[in-house]
Amino acid sequence: MVKHIVMFKLTEKNPDNMAKAVNALKGMEGKIETLRYIEVGTDYNGYERSFDIVLVTHFESREGLKVYETHKNHEPVRNIMRSLSSTSAVVDYEV
């Protein structure tokens, strides 16, 4: 199994942008055949070094992750997140 985790720091953290980001990420559920699990969380501490949103996804294989990366239902979400975020961090690993 491959886990793909992305953390986002929003350029302007406000309720509208948080909702837009969370809804976009959660909207991928059931729309990408290789996406086996999706979880979206929001930070509640607000520390200076904290990220605002985290995306946790699982795939059967590296190939499944590659399908996701270029999938037609992932591209618009990637664009939304890039427009709302000042920075992001990603880690992909096998378990």
MARZA-459549 format. One line per field, with one value per residue: chain; x, y, z of N, C-alpha, C in turn. Coordinates in Angstrom, 3 decimals. Example, Ala and Ser with C-alpha at 12.3 -4.5 7.8 and 13.67 -1.06 7.14 Angstrom:
2
mol: [A,A]
n_xx: [13.190,12.850]
n_yy: [-5.690,-2.250]
n_zz: [7.800,7.080]
ca_xx: [12.300,13.670]
ca_yy: [-4.500,-1.060]
ca_zz: [7.800,7.140]
c_xx: [13.200,12.900]
c_yy: [-3.300,0.030]
c_zz: [7.800,7.870]
! end
This chain:
95
mol: [A,A,A,A,A,A,A,A,A,A,A,A,A,A,A,A,A,A,A,A,A,A,A,A,A,A,A,A,A,A,A,A,A,A,A,A,A,A,A,A,A,A,A,A,A,A,A,A,A,A,A,A,A,A,A,A,A,A,A,A,A,A,A,A,A,A,A,A,A,A,A,A,A,A,A,A,A,A,A,A,A,A,A,A,A,A,A,A,A,A,A,A,A,A,A]
n_xx: [0.841,0.440,0.900,-0.123,0.458,-0.471,0.129,-1.273,-0.798,-2.741,-2.954,-4.628,-6.171,-9.324,-12.824,-14.288,-12.313,-11.207,-13.428,-13.853,-11.481,-11.498,-13.905,-13.296,-11.179,-12.395,-14.288,-13.158,-13.550,-14.612,-14.478,-12.172,-10.713,-8.471,-8.064,-8.162,-8.679,-9.545,-8.882,-9.534,-8.290,-8.430,-6.386,-6.429,-4.930,-3.337,-0.678,2.328,4.034,2.315,0.430,-2.531,-4.424,-4.733,-4.276,-4.869,-4.238,-4.751,-3.389,-3.320,-0.890,2.228,1.726,-1.009,-1.058,0.209,-1.735,-3.732,-2.412,-2.512,-5.156,-8.332,-10.217,-8.687,-7.047,-8.541,-8.897,-6.295,-5.569,-7.298,-6.347,-3.730,-4.236,-5.249,-3.316,-0.311,1.888,2.878,3.384,4.579,4.478,5.228,4.875,5.561,3.762]
n_yy: [-1.173,2.265,5.359,8.680,11.821,15.129,18.398,21.570,25.083,27.808,30.785,32.905,32.409,31.842,31.385,30.934,30.234,27.993,26.264,26.005,24.730,22.317,21.155,20.809,18.939,16.742,16.188,14.519,11.936,8.737,9.306,8.734,6.001,4.555,5.526,4.561,5.304,8.224,11.038,14.071,16.659,19.386,21.798,22.534,23.861,26.034,26.884,28.710,27.236,25.332,23.592,24.251,22.478,18.971,16.276,12.914,10.044,6.760,4.198,1.270,0.746,2.073,2.632,3.100,5.525,7.103,7.118,8.594,11.083,12.252,12.197,13.141,14.076,14.875,16.960,19.532,19.927,20.061,22.479,24.293,24.040,24.953,27.608,28.575,28.142,29.009,27.505,24.045,20.682,17.434,13.875,10.635,7.233,3.717,1.074]
n_zz: [0.000,-0.688,0.839,0.561,1.544,2.036,3.124,3.633,3.675,3.917,1.949,2.641,5.446,6.145,6.945,4.507,2.562,3.835,3.808,1.045,0.244,1.788,0.886,-1.833,-1.710,-0.338,-2.225,-4.089,-3.333,-4.228,-6.921,-8.247,-9.479,-8.443,-5.932,-2.736,-0.106,1.647,3.621,5.199,7.110,9.463,11.041,14.508,16.410,15.498,15.614,14.803,13.113,12.171,9.677,7.760,6.650,6.118,3.886,3.591,1.836,0.434,-1.626,-3.697,-4.918,-6.281,-8.907,-8.862,-7.482,-9.388,-11.409,-10.122,-9.840,-12.377,-13.009,-14.362,-12.518,-10.436,-11.242,-11.343,-8.594,-7.658,-8.890,-7.574,-4.942,-5.242,-5.904,-3.517,-1.595,0.157,0.598,0.483,1.656,0.973,1.321,0.250,0.799,1.243,2.792]
ca_xx: [0.000,1.127,0.228,0.210,0.003,-0.165,-0.289,-1.437,-0.916,-3.492,-2.470,-5.559,-6.967,-10.611,-13.820,-14.650,-11.216,-11.124,-14.536,-13.599,-10.398,-11.959,-14.914,-12.619,-10.443,-13.349,-15.038,-12.520,-13.955,-15.471,-14.371,-10.888,-10.786,-7.350,-8.068,-8.790,-9.035,-9.256,-9.202,-9.166,-8.359,-8.052,-5.640,-7.160,-4.019,-2.963,0.702,2.982,4.589,1.254,-0.260,-3.962,-5.222,-3.968,-4.937,-4.273,-4.839,-4.128,-3.457,-2.816,0.467,2.786,1.021,-2.292,-0.780,0.486,-3.027,-4.352,-1.707,-2.902,-6.572,-9.140,-10.921,-7.698,-6.483,-9.201,-8.654,-4.912,-5.581,-7.940,-5.449,-2.593,-4.699,-5.559,-2.225,0.980,2.881,2.403,4.423,4.050,5.295,4.674,5.648,4.936,3.598]
ca_yy: [0.000,3.559,6.490,9.987,12.810,16.507,19.425,22.862,26.321,28.720,32.157,33.654,31.453,32.362,30.321,30.647,29.507,26.676,25.448,25.736,23.748,21.037,20.601,20.357,17.711,15.665,15.921,13.472,10.610,7.982,9.790,8.313,4.551,3.993,6.125,3.589,5.920,9.656,11.703,15.488,17.208,20.789,22.050,23.315,24.570,27.319,27.283,29.365,26.241,24.410,23.704,24.443,21.337,17.788,15.280,11.586,9.137,5.443,3.569,-0.105,0.646,3.299,2.862,3.714,6.923,7.781,7.336,9.697,12.342,12.844,11.918,14.319,14.568,15.406,18.204,20.762,20.065,20.548,23.902,25.032,24.068,25.841,28.995,28.953,27.821,29.674,26.438,22.701,19.678,16.128,12.680,9.396,6.105,2.395,0.342]
ca_zz: [0.000,-0.742,1.477,-0.021,2.514,1.641,4.073,2.971,4.445,3.071,1.846,3.476,6.220,6.594,6.833,3.114,1.923,4.463,3.300,-0.371,0.171,2.335,-0.030,-3.055,-1.409,-0.050,-3.438,-4.896,-2.856,-5.127,-8.295,-8.808,-9.266,-7.689,-4.605,-1.832,1.173,1.700,4.873,5.178,8.457,9.633,12.269,15.501,17.314,14.926,15.884,13.672,12.194,11.765,8.399,7.993,6.179,5.728,3.041,3.715,0.856,0.296,-2.945,-3.683,-5.458,-6.850,-10.171,-8.503,-7.169,-10.659,-12.068,-9.370,-10.085,-13.664,-13.240,-14.715,-11.334,-9.500,-11.793,-10.863,-7.155,-7.553,-9.256,-6.480,-3.786,-5.567,-5.867,-2.141,-0.678,0.047,0.574,0.806,1.849,0.591,1.541,-0.292,1.325,1.159,4.058]
c_xx: [0.891,0.264,0.785,-0.401,0.462,-0.699,-0.268,-1.479,-1.583,-2.876,-3.309,-6.460,-8.208,-11.643,-14.192,-13.567,-11.044,-12.212,-14.315,-12.547,-10.867,-12.968,-14.280,-11.912,-11.388,-14.147,-14.417,-12.968,-14.941,-15.351,-13.057,-10.722,-9.642,-7.252,-8.859,-9.296,-8.679,-9.728,-8.709,-9.336,-7.931,-7.400,-6.474,-6.245,-3.606,-1.572,1.319,3.505,3.552,0.817,-1.746,-4.801,-4.284,-4.871,-4.168,-4.995,-4.053,-4.387,-2.882,-1.344,0.956,2.087,-0.334,-2.144,-0.507,-0.796,-3.727,-3.737,-2.145,-4.387,-7.362,-9.897,-9.974,-7.175,-7.201,-8.972,-7.240,-4.874,-6.205,-6.985,-4.233,-3.012,-4.938,-4.361,-0.976,2.105,2.206,3.619,3.802,5.030,4.518,5.529,4.838,4.862,3.232]
c_yy: [1.242,4.598,7.770,11.024,14.195,17.438,20.773,23.988,27.320,30.114,33.067,32.659,32.158,31.267,29.953,29.833,28.114,25.759,25.072,24.640,22.376,20.385,20.088,19.034,16.534,15.265,14.873,12.071,9.960,8.374,9.418,6.836,3.968,4.535,5.229,4.201,7.390,10.197,13.138,16.017,18.657,20.975,22.884,24.112,25.944,27.805,27.889,28.350,25.224,24.652,23.752,23.201,20.193,16.859,13.978,10.664,7.831,4.908,2.163,-0.180,2.023,3.644,3.517,5.181,7.707,8.062,8.537,11.042,13.030,12.652,13.214,14.896,15.075,16.769,19.463,21.006,20.586,22.054,24.759,25.159,24.957,27.305,29.480,28.859,28.662,28.656,25.105,21.805,18.323,15.036,11.488,8.258,4.819,1.778,-1.095]
c_zz: [0.000,-0.036,0.871,0.911,2.054,2.719,3.360,3.994,3.521,3.083,2.735,4.176,6.748,6.365,5.387,2.410,2.519,3.902,1.840,-0.528,0.642,1.399,-1.322,-2.811,-1.170,-1.289,-4.336,-4.506,-3.824,-6.588,-8.981,-8.454,-8.442,-6.261,-3.655,-0.535,1.086,3.044,4.761,6.596,8.474,11.008,13.230,16.431,16.803,15.288,14.629,12.656,11.706,10.333,8.698,7.688,5.841,4.909,3.194,2.739,0.813,-1.107,-2.830,-4.065,-5.917,-8.157,-9.921,-8.170,-8.448,-11.430,-11.439,-9.749,-11.371,-13.975,-13.478,-13.517,-10.247,-9.952,-11.292,-9.369,-6.918,-7.863,-8.167,-5.303,-4.047,-5.484,-4.435,-1.198,-0.935,-0.012,0.867,1.005,1.575,0.990,0.978,0.267,1.240,2.557,3.763]
! end
